[in-house]
Amino acid sequence: MFRHRERYGSSARCCPMTMRVVFLAAICLCAVFSFATESTLPKISCNENRVAAGRLDSGVLTLPGACAAQSTPAAETVRGIEIVLLGTHGGPYLNQDRSESSSLLIVDGRPYLIDCGIGSMRRMVRAGIRSERVGTIFITHLHPDHDLDLANVMANDLLNLQRTADALQTFNIYGPPQTKELVDAAFAYISIPFGAFAAEARNADMLARNPFAAHEIRSDGLVYQDDKIRVIAAKNSHYALMPAKFRERMKSYSYRFETPHGVVVFTGDTGVSDAVTQVAKNADVLISVAIDLDAMDKSLHEAGIKNHWSSERLNGMMAHMKDEILDEKEVGELASKAQVKSVVLYHLGPDGVQPAVFVSGVKKYYPGPVFAGADLDRYCLSDKAQMLSPCH
């Protein structure tokens, strides 16, 4: 088992795509956005009917999709953790320099995708990551800046299923309630342009089956495990101001990834949360949302005046920023309280704030290493280094 076994609560590169693939994918997807397991551990049971997801039954863990997890690529020879930031913009409004929230966690050469906001697929191409080799995706919550590029990722996977011999045959997507609706809708959407391919004899079986399996996370705790990672979910406070009647079916999660080489926590979008502090305890890397609250206040008031917002709308936006998204001070306090070893900032906002401002704001409250990420930044953590640093 893994060296890092702290549990939450009481429970628990890759070749660039060929020009032909890029060209075909662009044709099929230009209407979407014009810009921008392997063998499981012995304790996992493949009988999904024994218990509900994430529950223990006589010491045997049953997890939906665990037995369909991604298989081991032959190229999995690199040891350690690599984090690739695909999108670092604090959406949902688009930015010409930064894509929407998306990250890759690569463990011993095997990639896992966390969120896929607009621009994720193009950033994967730029990073030399083949999406058809990413068999497991985790969505933190269903705001558009965290999931709208899922259709593009799925389309690229489907395009390569028959074309490349080493493409995975099943793709598991984990997320909050309504994730199945999202995945089904995305597959129905891409099936329309791919239907034109399927109508031709050479591609007749392109839509013969749906290779995308959705798994909805409905409670905190262990939600996924394979031979590389254990994933623990914690509901956070990003929807704290949402009316209670919606919070039953709309949830936002932070994820803790435990690996043989260290622990990486993705906050996703959240405000201050005891659950997030607990799930981040002693993590080697905390990847956290961050806003500059003073700059955000100024930006929103200027937008309100320019666009004639009502005071109710402006106050609601500011309450969201103050209560449901971490600012630099709150990130620093979270990192110190949870005693994490390093911090990477992403989902940065508002536009125009320099990275150094975010770093210095966090470091007032946290003494460890802090990085303000940009798209395509890579950070490495190995057994030898024992400390996160930019990859070389």
Beta strands, then each sheet from edge to edge (+ up, - down):
strand 1: 44-45
strand 2: 56-57
strand 3: 60-62
strand 4: 81-87
strand 5: 102-107
strand 6: 110-116
strand 7: 136-138
strand 8: 171-175
strand 9: 212-216
strand 10: 221-225
strand 11: 230-235
strand 12: 253-259
strand 13: 262-266
strand 14: 285-291
strand 15: 343-349
strand 16: 370-372
strand 17: 378-381
strand 18: 389-390
sheet 1: 1+ 3+ 2-
sheet 2: 9+ 8+ 7+ 6+ 5- 4+ 17- 18+
sheet 3: 10+ 11- 12+ 13- 14- 15- 16-
end
